[in-house]
């Protein structure tokens, strides 16, 4: 089973309704204890750090790393004003669940490549991400980045595992050219690009693609916190997001292109994008028109999307979905309020597949911009890297990971 590790699976025990012995107090308490006792879990294999851990995407990563079957969060890093505080003190928490227990007392460290972890996720702002990520890679840390700075570098994989896992072959070239040892940089795409390209992938494989026209309706959380001023967005639509259209017109070319052993070769698509900010909290909706090389009916397109499955390697990753595209038949779907959390936020939901009078096919898609488009994308990338042996274990530091009072309290209890 994969892709659903967030929902814990417990063994259930049937109780006979006719045997009064099953309801004796002692027996009943033992039964309740079995149901509530956490299932034993294999020890986690890799220690993860998060750069920019107090931001919106950083917080999502911290939440998703809690109880992850492979990764243990051992280091959090943020700006100098947060350094030295516990994560609970430094983080202005924005999610609807509490700060994970294992993260609360971690001491926030400065953004320097001395963290006690095997690899780092980067949720840094683009103003500092570029140089910081290079410093960590030079120091031997694999860097799994959500930031935009290195996405289009000629030796850096821009990765969606379900789409272009073969692009990881570029890592060895990157290490050789830049003089990295065990370190490297891998990035995930822009939040709108992530959903669009996952839908384009099966259509490209089966029918071929020529031109794509896309209009996005992007959620407020994509702007970070505090984001767009309330008086600018309440009851309004802002028809401009700085740099967004350029990303949406260039990143799919690399993602759907190929690595020829020396460089990335673009897909050669015609792409035009309009990007808008709308008063929705989470979920980017995209209206897409597509011109294809082969003629296909709307039903053939629906079936191509509905039947898209990842291979066994990708399906075995904890955050992956065997079928990452969901197709709805209702005329008024997908909708952010109803569909944004499909597949724990990792599915892309497609609806309104129909003929386009200008191109060939048009459809509407929805993806969770902070999960499929950010934290979940980075987590899935790290899982693929770990499964392929790209993340070695580093020597453990003697520095305390958590605040001193917490460490002392645990020693007294032991």
Beta strands, then each sheet from edge to edge (+ up, - down):
strand 1: 46-51
strand 2: 71-77
strand 3: 108-109
strand 4: 119-122
strand 5: 142-145
strand 6: 157-158
strand 7: 184-187
strand 8: 209-218
strand 9: 237-238
strand 10: 258-259
strand 11: 264-265
strand 12: 270-278
strand 13: 284-292
strand 14: 325-327
strand 15: 348-355
strand 16: 361-367
sheet 1: 3+ 2+ 1+ 4+ 5+ 7+ 6+
sheet 2: 9+ 12- 8- 13+ 16- 15+ 14+
sheet 3: 10+ 11-
end
